[in-house]
Amino acid sequence: MTTNIENAKYAARLEVDYPEKLDRMTTFFRLVMVIPIAIILGLITDAGQTVTNNYFYNEAGDVINSTQQTVGGLASGLFAATALMIVFARRYPRWWFDFSRELARFGARVGAYIFLLTDQYPSTVEEQSVHLEIDYPDVEKDLNQWMPLIKWLLAIPHYIVLGFLGIGVFFAVILAWFAILFTGEYPKGLFDYVVGVARWALRVEAYAVLLVTDDYPPFNLQ
C-alpha cells in the first residue's frame, strides 16, 4: 500500500489498493452479488429502528388523521450517545470507539466493492485492500466539550459539496464499469477520484458523526 502523505496528516485516513486487473464477470454482476453483504450492513446500521404510528380519532371513533414516525437506528443512536458522553461526562469509551471504527471499516469495504474498486468480496473481519484508520481521541486534551452540539451545523457546507461530488462518483463508476468490461482495468484517474470522495466523506464523518476530532475537515480529495 502506498501512503498518501497529505492523507497521513488527518485523524481519519483512507487508502484503497489500486488493482492492476479486475474480473469482468463479477464486475458485470456486481449489483446482484453485493446484495447479501449489503443486507447485512443494512441490518447492522438500521438496528433498533422502529416505526411509530399515531392515530387521531373523532367522537364517533373514526380515524381522522394519522402520522408515522421513524425512531432510532444504530448510526443516529451512536452519534447521540457519543455526543452526550462528551458533553456531560467528558469521556469516549475505548470499546465504544472501537465498535464505531470497525463499523466504518466494514462499510468502507462494502462501498469499495459496490464502486468496483476491488474484486474482493467484503469481509466482516479482514482489512483486505481497504485501509481505514481513525485515531482514538484524548477527550479532555483533544476535544472541546461543547463542539458536538454544533458540529452537524458546521459540516453543512461539506454535505452540500459532497452531494455534488457524489453525482460525479455515480457517473465515474458507470464509466469505470464499461472500462473494466472492455479492458479489465479501472482508469486510474477515475479510481483516484472515487477514493478521494470517499476519503473526504470519511473525514466529515469523523468530525461531525463519530466526533473523534475537532479539526475542521479540508475541502480536498487528498
Residue frames as a rotation matrix with the C-alpha (Angstrom) as fourth column:
MET 1
0.577 0.817 0.000 0.00
0.817 -0.577 0.000 0.00
0.000 0.000 -1.000 0.00
THR 2
-0.497 -0.691 0.525 1.29
0.676 -0.688 -0.264 3.46
0.544 0.224 0.809 -0.92
THR 3
-0.010 0.478 -0.878 0.53
0.919 -0.343 -0.197 6.00
-0.395 -0.809 -0.436 1.78
ASN 4
0.339 0.216 0.916 -0.78
0.601 -0.799 -0.034 9.39
0.724 0.562 -0.400 0.73
ILE 5
-0.657 -0.705 -0.268 1.39
0.661 -0.367 -0.655 11.96
0.363 -0.608 0.706 2.56
GLU 6
-0.678 0.481 0.556 -1.40
-0.441 -0.871 0.215 14.55
0.588 -0.099 0.803 2.67
ASN 7
0.316 0.860 -0.400 -3.84
-0.215 0.476 0.853 11.92
0.924 -0.184 0.335 3.92
ALA 8
-0.077 -0.444 -0.892 -1.49
0.700 0.613 -0.366 10.95
0.710 -0.653 0.264 6.78
LYS 9
-0.855 -0.316 0.412 -1.98
0.006 -0.800 -0.600 14.35
0.519 -0.511 0.686 8.48
TYR 10
-0.224 0.893 0.390 -5.61
-0.750 -0.413 0.516 13.75
0.622 -0.177 0.763 9.42
ALA 11
-0.467 0.096 0.879 -7.32
-0.786 0.410 -0.463 11.88
-0.405 -0.907 -0.116 12.26
ALA 12
0.429 0.620 0.656 -9.30
-0.091 0.753 -0.652 9.78
-0.898 0.220 0.380 9.77
ARG 13
-0.353 -0.693 -0.629 -7.44
-0.790 -0.139 0.597 8.21
-0.501 0.708 -0.498 6.84
LEU 14
0.597 0.581 0.553 -8.44
-0.121 0.747 -0.654 6.03
-0.793 0.323 0.517 3.93
GLU 15
-0.394 -0.660 -0.639 -6.40
-0.846 -0.011 0.533 4.25
-0.359 0.751 -0.554 1.28
VAL 16
0.697 0.557 0.451 -7.53
-0.275 0.789 -0.550 1.64
-0.662 0.259 0.703 -1.23
ASP 17
-0.354 -0.870 0.343 -5.02
0.010 0.363 0.932 -0.53
-0.935 0.333 -0.120 -3.08
TYR 18
0.120 0.354 -0.928 -5.20
-0.900 -0.357 -0.252 0.09
-0.420 0.865 0.276 -6.81
PRO 19
0.352 0.058 0.934 -5.96
0.051 0.995 -0.081 -3.19
-0.935 0.076 0.348 -8.62
GLU 20
-0.661 -0.658 -0.361 -3.92
-0.371 -0.132 0.919 -3.97
-0.652 0.742 -0.156 -11.71
LYS 21
-0.824 0.436 -0.362 -6.66
-0.192 0.385 0.903 -6.19
0.533 0.813 -0.233 -13.14
LEU 22
-0.511 0.746 0.427 -10.34
-0.662 -0.025 -0.750 -6.63
-0.549 -0.665 0.506 -12.31
ASP 23
-0.801 0.237 0.549 -12.64
0.365 0.922 0.134 -9.51
-0.474 0.307 -0.825 -13.14
ARG 24
-0.876 0.469 -0.115 -15.09
-0.392 -0.552 0.736 -8.69
0.282 0.689 0.668 -15.93
MET 25
-0.393 0.771 -0.501 -17.70
0.341 0.629 0.699 -11.26
0.854 0.104 -0.510 -14.88
THR 26
-0.232 0.300 -0.925 -18.01
0.972 0.026 -0.235 -10.19
-0.046 -0.954 -0.297 -11.24
THR 27
-0.898 -0.092 -0.429 -17.98
0.090 -0.996 0.025 -6.55
-0.430 -0.016 0.903 -12.35
PHE 28
-0.773 0.632 -0.058 -20.88
-0.167 -0.114 0.979 -7.18
0.613 0.766 0.194 -14.73
PHE 29
0.089 0.849 -0.521 -22.99
0.402 0.448 0.798 -8.77
0.911 -0.281 -0.301 -11.97
ARG 30
-0.808 -0.588 -0.015 -21.75
0.240 -0.307 -0.921 -6.52
0.537 -0.748 0.389 -9.13
LEU 31
-0.538 0.645 0.543 -25.14
-0.767 -0.642 0.004 -5.06
0.351 -0.414 0.840 -8.16
VAL 32
0.544 0.694 -0.471 -26.52
-0.432 0.713 0.552 -8.58
0.719 -0.097 0.688 -7.78
MET 33
0.075 -0.622 -0.779 -23.51
0.467 0.712 -0.524 -10.03
0.881 -0.325 0.344 -5.97
VAL 34
-0.798 -0.458 0.393 -23.38
-0.064 -0.584 -0.809 -7.25
0.600 -0.671 0.436 -3.40
ILE 35
0.079 0.963 0.259 -26.96
-0.435 -0.201 0.878 -7.81
0.897 -0.182 0.403 -2.20
PRO 36
0.501 0.175 -0.848 -26.23
0.536 0.706 0.463 -10.34
0.679 -0.686 0.259 0.62
ILE 37
-0.387 -0.730 -0.563 -23.48
0.907 -0.192 -0.374 -8.30
0.165 -0.656 0.737 2.28
ALA 38
-0.766 0.194 0.613 -25.39
-0.093 -0.977 0.194 -5.04
0.636 0.092 0.766 1.72
ILE 39
0.357 0.926 -0.127 -28.36
-0.063 0.160 0.985 -6.55
0.932 -0.343 0.116 3.56
ILE 40
0.254 -0.352 -0.901 -26.08
0.898 0.431 0.085 -7.48
0.358 -0.831 0.425 6.47
LEU 41
-0.811 -0.582 0.055 -24.67
0.537 -0.779 -0.324 -3.95
0.231 -0.233 0.945 6.62
GLY 42
-0.424 0.739 0.523 -28.18
-0.277 -0.656 0.703 -2.52
0.862 0.153 0.483 6.44
LEU 43
0.501 0.619 -0.605 -29.39
0.346 0.497 0.796 -4.74
0.793 -0.608 0.035 9.28
ILE 44
-0.162 -0.650 -0.742 -26.49
0.977 0.002 -0.214 -3.59
0.140 -0.760 0.635 11.46
THR 45
-0.931 -0.315 0.184 -26.74
0.304 -0.949 -0.090 0.13
0.203 -0.028 0.979 10.75
ASP 46
-0.350 0.879 0.323 -30.55
-0.453 -0.460 0.763 0.17
0.820 0.121 0.559 10.97
ALA 47
-0.424 0.162 -0.891 -30.64
0.628 0.761 -0.161 -1.93
0.653 -0.628 -0.424 14.14
GLY 48
-0.645 0.228 -0.729 -33.05
0.657 -0.323 -0.682 -0.59
-0.391 -0.919 0.058 16.69
GLN 49
-0.942 0.326 -0.081 -35.03
-0.322 -0.810 0.491 1.40
0.095 0.488 0.867 14.16
THR 50
-0.580 0.814 0.023 -38.74
0.681 0.501 -0.534 1.43
-0.446 -0.294 -0.845 14.94
VAL 51
-0.787 0.441 0.431 -41.76
0.077 -0.623 0.778 2.92
0.612 0.646 0.457 13.26
THR 52
-0.753 0.543 -0.373 -44.40
0.422 -0.037 -0.906 4.52
-0.505 -0.839 -0.201 15.47
ASN 53
-0.579 0.658 0.481 -47.91
0.440 -0.245 0.864 5.13
0.686 0.712 -0.148 14.18
ASN 54
-0.870 0.341 -0.356 -50.03
0.167 -0.476 -0.863 7.78
-0.464 -0.810 0.358 15.85
TYR 55
-0.550 0.764 0.337 -53.77
0.643 0.129 0.755 7.80
0.533 0.632 -0.563 15.20
PHE 56
-0.941 0.324 -0.096 -56.29
-0.201 -0.765 -0.612 10.52
-0.272 -0.557 0.785 15.96
TYR 57
-0.632 0.771 0.077 -60.00
0.752 0.586 0.302 9.76
0.188 0.249 -0.950 16.29
ASN 58
-0.613 0.555 0.562 -63.17
-0.408 -0.832 0.376 11.82
0.677 0.001 0.736 16.20
GLU 59
-0.459 0.473 0.752 -66.05
-0.853 0.003 -0.522 11.41
-0.249 -0.881 0.402 18.62
ALA 60
0.628 0.743 -0.233 -67.57
-0.778 0.590 -0.215 8.65
-0.022 0.317 0.948 16.50
GLY 61
0.452 -0.532 0.716 -64.39
-0.146 0.748 0.648 6.64
-0.880 -0.397 0.260 16.75
ASP 62
0.899 -0.133 0.417 -63.32
0.437 0.259 -0.861 7.15
0.006 0.957 0.291 13.13
VAL 63
-0.052 -0.982 -0.182 -59.68
0.806 -0.149 0.572 7.79
-0.589 -0.117 0.800 12.29
ILE 64
0.915 0.394 -0.089 -59.39
0.288 -0.791 -0.540 11.40
-0.283 0.468 -0.837 11.12
ASN 65
0.627 -0.775 -0.082 -55.59
-0.681 -0.494 -0.541 11.67
0.379 0.396 -0.837 10.96
SER 66
0.902 -0.429 0.048 -52.52
0.342 0.777 0.528 9.51
-0.264 -0.460 0.848 11.35
THR 67
0.600 -0.790 -0.123 -48.81
-0.784 -0.550 -0.288 10.19
0.160 0.269 -0.950 11.50
GLN 68
0.898 -0.390 -0.204 -45.83
0.386 0.921 -0.059 7.90
0.211 -0.026 0.977 11.16
GLN 69
0.665 -0.711 0.229 -42.55
-0.746 -0.624 0.233 8.44
-0.023 -0.325 -0.945 12.95
THR 70
0.650 -0.571 -0.502 -39.27
0.276 0.793 -0.543 6.61
0.708 0.214 0.673 12.36
VAL 71
0.765 -0.341 0.546 -37.17
-0.642 -0.468 0.608 6.46
0.049 -0.816 -0.577 15.51
GLY 72
0.608 -0.579 0.544 -33.74
-0.143 0.594 0.792 5.10
-0.781 -0.559 0.278 16.24
GLY 73
0.888 -0.456 -0.058 -31.19
0.051 0.224 -0.973 3.42
0.457 0.861 0.222 14.02
LEU 74
0.577 -0.701 -0.420 -27.73
0.804 0.394 0.445 2.44
-0.147 -0.594 0.791 15.17
ALA 75
-0.276 -0.755 0.595 -25.87
0.819 -0.508 -0.266 5.26
0.503 0.414 0.759 13.41
SER 76
0.071 0.370 0.926 -28.06
-0.127 -0.918 0.377 8.01
0.989 -0.145 -0.018 14.84
GLY 77
0.937 0.301 -0.175 -28.07
0.101 0.247 0.964 6.32
0.333 -0.921 0.201 18.23
LEU 78
0.277 -0.920 -0.277 -24.28
0.961 0.273 0.051 6.13
0.028 -0.280 0.960 18.35
PHE 79
-0.363 -0.387 0.847 -23.96
0.459 -0.866 -0.199 9.78
0.811 0.316 0.492 17.38
ALA 80
0.430 0.625 0.652 -26.42
-0.267 -0.601 0.753 10.95
0.862 -0.498 -0.092 20.04
ALA 81
0.932 -0.080 -0.353 -24.91
0.345 0.490 0.800 8.76
0.109 -0.868 0.484 22.75
THR 82
0.011 -0.999 0.032 -21.35
0.975 0.004 -0.222 9.81
0.222 0.034 0.974 21.90
ALA 83
-0.209 -0.025 0.978 -22.30
0.157 -0.988 0.008 13.48
0.965 0.155 0.210 21.90
LEU 84
0.759 0.564 0.325 -23.92
-0.246 -0.213 0.946 13.14
0.603 -0.797 -0.023 25.31
MET 85
0.706 -0.561 -0.432 -20.91
0.708 0.580 0.403 11.28
0.025 -0.590 0.807 26.70
ILE 86
-0.291 -0.874 0.390 -18.50
0.828 -0.434 -0.354 14.00
0.479 0.219 0.850 25.55
VAL 87
-0.075 0.336 0.939 -20.69
-0.070 -0.941 0.331 16.92
0.995 -0.041 0.094 26.66
PHE 88
0.662 0.541 0.518 -21.69
-0.516 -0.173 0.839 15.63
0.544 -0.823 0.165 30.09
ALA 89
0.957 -0.276 0.093 -19.07
0.121 0.667 0.735 13.05
-0.265 -0.692 0.671 31.07
ARG 90
0.460 -0.816 -0.350 -16.00
-0.880 -0.471 -0.059 14.16
-0.117 0.335 -0.935 29.03
ARG 91
-0.255 -0.506 0.824 -15.46
-0.335 0.846 0.416 10.52
-0.907 -0.169 -0.385 28.07
TYR 92
0.342 0.289 -0.894 -15.27
-0.927 0.258 -0.271 8.44
0.153 0.922 0.356 24.90
PRO 93
0.468 -0.153 0.870 -15.12
-0.448 0.808 0.383 4.78
-0.762 -0.569 0.309 25.98
ARG 94
-0.512 -0.797 -0.321 -12.49
-0.701 0.172 0.692 2.84
-0.496 0.579 -0.647 24.06
TRP 95
-0.688 0.284 0.668 -14.78
0.397 0.918 0.019 -0.11
-0.608 0.278 -0.744 23.34
TRP 96
0.412 0.870 -0.270 -17.37
0.318 -0.416 -0.852 2.33
-0.854 0.265 -0.448 22.02
PHE 97
0.245 -0.455 -0.856 -14.80
-0.756 -0.642 0.125 3.91
-0.606 0.617 -0.502 19.70
ASP 98
-0.757 -0.606 0.245 -13.51
-0.359 0.699 0.618 0.52
-0.546 0.380 -0.747 18.54
PHE 99
-0.213 0.770 0.601 -17.01
0.611 0.585 -0.533 -0.58
-0.762 0.254 -0.595 17.56
SER 100
0.671 0.483 -0.562 -17.64
-0.045 -0.730 -0.682 2.63
-0.740 0.483 -0.468 15.61
ARG 101
-0.091 -0.805 -0.586 -14.30
-0.829 -0.266 0.493 2.31
-0.553 0.530 -0.643 13.82
GLU 102
-0.810 -0.212 0.547 -14.86
0.023 0.921 0.390 -1.32
-0.586 0.328 -0.741 12.86
LEU 103
0.206 0.943 0.261 -18.33
0.570 0.101 -0.815 -0.49
-0.795 0.317 -0.517 11.60
ALA 104
0.570 -0.086 -0.817 -16.83
-0.510 -0.817 -0.270 2.31
-0.644 0.571 -0.509 9.47
ARG 105
-0.543 -0.835 -0.091 -14.23
-0.643 0.343 0.685 -0.13
-0.541 0.430 -0.723 8.13
PHE 106
-0.513 0.439 0.737 -16.88
0.477 0.860 -0.181 -2.68
-0.714 0.259 -0.651 7.22
GLY 107
0.577 0.780 -0.240 -18.96
0.285 -0.468 -0.836 -0.02
-0.765 0.414 -0.493 5.50
ALA 108
0.200 -0.599 -0.775 -15.89
-0.763 -0.592 0.260 1.15
-0.614 0.539 -0.576 3.56
ARG 109
-0.780 -0.488 0.392 -15.20
-0.188 0.780 0.597 -2.39
-0.597 0.392 -0.700 2.31
VAL 110
-0.057 0.848 0.527 -18.79
0.707 0.407 -0.578 -2.76
-0.705 0.339 -0.623 1.14
GLY 111
0.669 0.290 -0.685 -18.62
-0.130 -0.861 -0.491 0.66
-0.732 0.418 -0.538 -0.52
ALA 112
-0.279 -0.867 -0.412 -15.36
-0.712 -0.100 0.695 -0.21
-0.644 0.487 -0.590 -2.29
TYR 113
-0.722 0.065 0.689 -16.93
0.325 0.911 0.255 -3.38
-0.611 0.407 -0.679 -3.64
ILE 114
0.358 0.931 0.078 -20.06
0.601 -0.165 -0.782 -1.58
-0.715 0.327 -0.618 -4.85
PHE 115
0.713 -0.111 -0.692 -17.96
-0.392 -0.881 -0.264 1.13
-0.581 0.460 -0.672 -6.55
LEU 116
0.974 -0.226 -0.007 -15.87
0.136 0.610 -0.781 -1.55
0.181 0.759 0.625 -8.32
LEU 117
0.516 -0.822 0.240 -12.65
-0.832 -0.548 -0.086 -0.54
0.202 -0.156 -0.967 -6.55
THR 118
-0.592 -0.683 0.428 -11.92
-0.761 0.648 -0.017 -4.16
-0.266 -0.336 -0.904 -5.69
ASP 119
-0.125 0.500 -0.857 -12.95
-0.543 0.688 0.481 -7.69
0.830 0.525 0.185 -6.63
GLN 120
-0.900 -0.272 -0.341 -12.56
0.115 0.607 -0.786 -8.92
0.421 -0.747 -0.515 -3.05
TYR 121
0.122 0.989 -0.080 -15.93
0.331 0.035 0.943 -9.76
0.936 -0.141 -0.324 -1.56
PRO 122
0.001 -0.171 0.985 -16.30
-0.646 -0.752 -0.130 -7.61
0.764 -0.636 -0.111 1.59
SER 123
-0.383 -0.225 -0.896 -15.12
0.492 0.771 -0.404 -9.34
0.782 -0.595 -0.185 4.73
THR 124
0.733 0.640 0.229 -16.75
0.088 -0.424 0.901 -8.70
0.674 -0.641 -0.367 8.08
VAL 125
0.850 -0.463 -0.252 -13.35
0.360 0.161 0.919 -9.13
-0.385 -0.872 0.303 9.75
GLU 126
0.022 -0.967 0.255 -10.32
0.896 0.132 0.423 -8.77
-0.443 0.219 0.870 7.46
GLU 127
-0.049 -0.161 -0.986 -8.94
-0.004 -0.987 0.161 -5.45
-0.999 0.012 0.047 6.23
GLN 128
0.490 0.154 0.858 -8.43
0.763 0.400 -0.508 -6.66
-0.421 0.903 0.078 2.65
SER 129
-0.286 -0.664 0.691 -7.47
0.922 -0.387 0.010 -3.89
0.261 0.640 0.723 0.19
VAL 130
0.381 0.505 0.775 -9.33
0.200 -0.863 0.465 -1.10
0.903 -0.022 -0.429 2.02
HIS 131
-0.363 -0.652 -0.666 -7.22
0.842 0.077 -0.534 0.55
0.399 -0.754 0.521 4.71
LEU 132
0.332 0.577 0.746 -9.17
0.060 -0.803 0.593 2.83
0.941 -0.152 -0.301 7.04
GLU 133
-0.427 -0.522 -0.739 -7.66
0.817 0.129 -0.563 4.31
0.389 -0.843 0.371 10.18
ILE 134
0.465 0.535 0.706 -9.23
0.036 -0.808 0.588 6.62
0.885 -0.248 -0.395 12.76
ASP 135
-0.631 -0.776 0.015 -7.24
0.070 -0.076 -0.995 7.97
0.773 -0.626 0.102 15.72
TYR 136
0.204 0.641 -0.740 -8.66
0.861 0.242 0.446 7.44
0.465 -0.729 -0.503 19.20
PRO 137
0.131 -0.139 0.982 -9.10
-0.017 -0.990 -0.138 10.88
0.991 0.002 -0.132 20.82
ASP 138
-0.677 -0.240 -0.696 -7.98
0.721 -0.022 -0.693 12.06
0.151 -0.971 0.188 24.22
VAL 139
0.237 0.934 0.268 -11.29
0.859 -0.330 0.391 13.73
0.453 0.137 -0.881 25.10
GLU 140
0.687 0.061 -0.724 -10.01
0.570 -0.663 0.485 16.17
-0.451 -0.746 -0.490 27.71
LYS 141
-0.233 -0.898 -0.373 -6.98
0.288 -0.430 0.856 17.17
-0.929 0.092 0.359 25.63
ASP 142
-0.902 -0.273 0.334 -8.20
0.350 -0.011 0.937 16.95
-0.252 0.962 0.106 22.03
LEU 143
-0.391 0.851 0.350 -11.95
0.714 0.041 0.699 17.66
0.580 0.523 -0.624 22.11
ASN 144
-0.861 0.246 0.444 -13.93
-0.395 -0.874 -0.282 20.74
0.319 -0.418 0.850 23.09
GLN 145
-0.859 0.497 0.120 -16.73
0.213 0.561 -0.800 19.73
-0.465 -0.662 -0.588 25.44
TRP 146
-0.065 0.932 -0.357 -19.44
-0.057 -0.360 -0.931 21.70
-0.996 -0.041 0.077 23.63
MET 147
-0.636 -0.285 -0.717 -18.46
-0.670 -0.258 0.696 21.22
-0.384 0.923 -0.027 19.99
PRO 148
-0.912 0.302 0.279 -20.62
0.379 0.880 0.286 18.09
-0.159 0.366 -0.917 19.48
LEU 149
-0.095 0.944 -0.316 -23.68
0.505 -0.228 -0.833 20.35
-0.858 -0.238 -0.455 19.78
ILE 150
0.490 0.288 -0.823 -22.80
-0.370 -0.786 -0.496 22.37
-0.789 0.547 -0.278 16.67
LYS 151
-0.570 -0.813 0.118 -20.57
-0.229 0.296 0.927 20.17
-0.789 0.502 -0.355 14.51
TRP 152
-0.219 0.569 0.793 -23.53
0.809 0.560 -0.179 18.93
-0.545 0.602 -0.583 12.46
LEU 153
0.791 0.529 -0.308 -24.29
0.323 -0.788 -0.523 22.56
-0.519 0.315 -0.795 11.61
LEU 154
0.228 -0.807 -0.546 -20.69
-0.562 -0.566 0.603 23.46
-0.795 0.169 -0.582 10.78
ALA 155
-0.603 -0.506 0.616 -20.46
0.093 0.723 0.685 20.43
-0.792 0.470 -0.389 8.48
ILE 156
0.438 0.893 0.105 -23.38
0.232 0.000 -0.973 21.52
-0.868 0.451 -0.207 6.26
PRO 157
0.407 -0.314 -0.858 -21.09
-0.816 -0.547 -0.187 23.11
-0.410 0.776 -0.479 3.59
HIS 158
-0.702 -0.702 0.122 -19.31
-0.598 0.673 0.435 19.76
-0.387 0.233 -0.892 3.29
TYR 159
-0.327 0.652 0.684 -22.58
0.321 0.757 -0.569 17.87
-0.889 0.033 -0.457 2.87
ILE 160
0.653 0.564 -0.506 -23.59
-0.230 -0.489 -0.841 20.22
-0.722 0.666 -0.190 0.06
VAL 161
0.033 -0.737 -0.676 -20.28
-0.981 -0.152 0.118 19.81
-0.190 0.659 -0.728 -1.76
LEU 162
-0.781 -0.337 0.525 -20.28
-0.321 0.939 0.124 16.05
-0.535 -0.072 -0.842 -1.19
GLY 163
0.205 0.929 0.307 -23.74
0.085 0.296 -0.951 15.89
-0.975 0.221 -0.019 -2.71
PHE 164
0.721 -0.005 -0.693 -22.38
-0.640 -0.389 -0.663 17.31
-0.267 0.921 -0.284 -5.98
LEU 165
-0.363 -0.921 -0.139 -19.26
-0.926 0.340 0.163 15.16
-0.103 0.188 -0.977 -5.79
GLY 166
-0.401 0.300 0.866 -21.48
-0.160 0.908 -0.388 12.14
-0.902 -0.294 -0.316 -5.27
ILE 167
0.750 0.635 -0.185 -23.14
-0.238 -0.001 -0.971 12.83
-0.616 0.773 0.151 -8.63
GLY 168
0.288 -0.753 -0.592 -19.67
-0.950 -0.146 -0.276 12.79
0.121 0.642 -0.757 -10.14
VAL 169
-0.603 -0.482 0.636 -18.95
-0.619 0.785 0.008 9.46
-0.503 -0.389 -0.772 -8.43
PHE 170
0.271 0.811 0.518 -22.13
-0.121 0.563 -0.818 7.99
-0.955 0.159 0.251 -9.96
PHE 171
0.909 0.073 -0.411 -21.00
-0.404 -0.094 -0.910 8.80
-0.105 0.993 -0.056 -13.48
ALA 172
-0.046 -0.997 -0.069 -17.37
-0.997 0.050 -0.052 7.86
0.055 0.066 -0.996 -12.74
VAL 173
-0.403 -0.056 0.913 -18.45
-0.409 0.904 -0.125 4.38
-0.819 -0.424 -0.387 -11.63
ILE 174
0.704 0.680 0.206 -20.58
-0.062 0.347 -0.936 3.93
-0.707 0.646 0.287 -14.75
LEU 175
0.658 -0.544 -0.520 -17.61
-0.722 -0.261 -0.641 4.87
0.213 0.797 -0.565 -16.94
ALA 176
-0.367 -0.828 0.423 -15.36
-0.910 0.415 0.023 2.58
-0.195 -0.377 -0.906 -14.90
TRP 177
0.151 0.520 0.840 -17.87
-0.265 0.840 -0.473 -0.28
-0.952 -0.151 0.265 -15.30
PHE 178
0.971 0.208 -0.120 -17.65
-0.155 0.161 -0.975 -0.06
-0.183 0.965 0.189 -19.08
ALA 179
0.315 -0.932 -0.180 -13.87
-0.899 -0.233 -0.371 0.35
0.304 0.278 -0.911 -18.96
ILE 180
-0.327 -0.419 0.847 -13.47
-0.737 0.675 0.050 -2.77
-0.592 -0.608 -0.529 -16.82
LEU 181
0.533 0.614 0.582 -15.74
-0.093 0.726 -0.681 -4.81
-0.841 0.309 0.445 -19.08
PHE 182
0.979 -0.133 -0.154 -13.67
-0.161 -0.039 -0.986 -3.88
0.125 0.990 -0.059 -22.13
THR 183
0.294 -0.956 0.016 -10.15
-0.508 -0.170 -0.844 -3.68
0.809 0.240 -0.536 -20.69
GLY 184
0.469 -0.086 -0.879 -10.23
0.612 0.749 0.253 -5.32
0.637 -0.657 0.404 -17.26
GLU 185
-0.594 -0.750 -0.290 -8.79
0.760 -0.406 -0.507 -2.14
0.263 -0.522 0.812 -15.75
TYR 186
0.566 0.677 -0.470 -10.18
0.795 -0.599 0.095 0.69
-0.217 -0.428 -0.878 -13.63
PRO 187
0.328 -0.472 0.818 -8.94
0.452 -0.682 -0.575 4.00
0.829 0.558 -0.010 -15.14
LYS 188
-0.389 -0.608 -0.692 -6.51
0.877 -0.016 -0.479 5.42
0.281 -0.794 0.540 -12.57
GLY 189
-0.898 0.055 0.436 -7.95
-0.089 -0.994 -0.058 8.94
0.430 -0.091 0.898 -12.73
LEU 190
0.079 0.996 0.036 -11.47
-0.436 0.002 0.900 7.70
0.897 -0.087 0.434 -12.04
PHE 191
0.255 -0.072 -0.964 -10.20
0.653 0.748 0.117 5.39
0.713 -0.660 0.237 -9.30
ASP 192
-0.733 -0.622 -0.273 -8.40
0.630 -0.473 -0.616 8.24
0.254 -0.624 0.739 -7.52
TYR 193
-0.653 0.562 0.508 -11.46
-0.424 -0.827 0.369 10.46
0.627 0.026 0.779 -7.79
VAL 194
0.363 0.850 -0.380 -13.83
-0.132 0.451 0.882 7.88
0.922 -0.270 0.277 -6.27
VAL 195
0.081 -0.423 -0.902 -11.40
0.880 0.456 -0.135 7.08
0.468 -0.783 0.409 -3.45
GLY 196
-0.858 -0.454 0.241 -10.81
0.329 -0.845 -0.421 10.80
0.395 -0.282 0.874 -2.88
VAL 197
-0.212 0.865 0.455 -14.51
-0.528 -0.493 0.691 11.49
0.822 -0.093 0.561 -2.43
ALA 198
0.564 0.382 -0.732 -14.78
0.304 0.728 0.614 8.55
0.768 -0.569 0.294 -0.03
ARG 199
-0.354 -0.798 -0.488 -11.77
0.848 -0.054 -0.527 9.93
0.394 -0.600 0.696 1.88
TRP 200
-0.786 0.150 0.600 -13.40
-0.189 -0.982 -0.002 13.37
0.589 -0.115 0.800 2.08
ALA 201
0.244 0.970 0.003 -16.67
-0.397 0.097 0.913 11.84
0.885 -0.224 0.409 3.32
LEU 202
0.287 -0.217 -0.933 -14.79
0.702 0.710 0.051 9.83
0.652 -0.670 0.356 5.96
ARG 203
-0.772 -0.634 -0.053 -13.16
0.516 -0.575 -0.635 12.97
0.372 -0.517 0.771 7.39
VAL 204
-0.477 0.694 0.539 -16.53
-0.568 -0.711 0.413 14.68
0.671 -0.110 0.734 7.59
GLU 205
0.494 0.651 -0.576 -17.97
-0.007 0.666 0.746 11.60
0.869 -0.364 0.334 9.31
ALA 206
-0.145 -0.649 -0.746 -15.07
0.834 0.325 -0.445 11.56
0.532 -0.687 0.495 11.79
TYR 207
-0.928 -0.239 0.287 -15.67
0.109 -0.908 -0.404 15.24
0.357 -0.343 0.869 12.57
ALA 208
-0.556 0.777 0.295 -19.46
-0.749 -0.623 0.227 15.51
0.360 -0.094 0.928 12.65
VAL 209
0.466 0.783 -0.411 -20.74
-0.546 0.620 0.563 11.99
0.696 -0.038 0.717 13.37
LEU 210
0.386 -0.400 -0.832 -18.06
0.575 0.809 -0.122 9.94
0.722 -0.431 0.542 15.10
LEU 211
0.903 0.080 0.422 -16.86
-0.184 -0.817 0.547 13.09
0.388 -0.572 -0.723 16.91
VAL 212
0.668 -0.698 -0.258 -13.25
0.739 0.581 0.340 11.95
-0.088 -0.418 0.904 17.20
THR 213
-0.491 -0.868 0.075 -11.65
0.869 -0.481 0.113 15.26
-0.062 0.121 0.991 16.18
ASP 214
0.406 0.562 -0.721 -12.27
0.480 -0.802 -0.355 19.00
-0.777 -0.202 -0.596 16.37
ASP 215
-0.655 -0.676 -0.338 -10.09
0.004 -0.450 0.893 19.72
-0.756 0.583 0.297 13.33
TYR 216
0.341 0.845 -0.413 -12.37
-0.448 -0.240 -0.861 21.03
-0.826 0.479 0.297 10.60
PRO 217
0.257 -0.232 0.938 -12.23
0.607 0.794 0.030 18.75
-0.752 0.562 0.344 7.52
PRO 218
-0.590 -0.527 -0.612 -10.38
-0.167 -0.662 0.731 20.13
-0.790 0.533 0.302 4.50
PHE 219
0.612 0.761 -0.217 -12.13
-0.338 0.003 -0.941 20.67
-0.715 0.649 0.259 1.19
ASN 220
-0.093 -0.646 -0.758 -9.94
-0.996 0.063 0.068 18.31
0.004 0.761 -0.649 -0.82
LEU 221
0.816 0.437 -0.378 -9.70
-0.503 0.859 -0.094 14.75
0.283 0.266 0.921 -2.08
GLN 222
0.010 -0.933 -0.359 -6.15
-0.394 0.326 -0.859 14.04
0.919 0.150 -0.364 -0.89
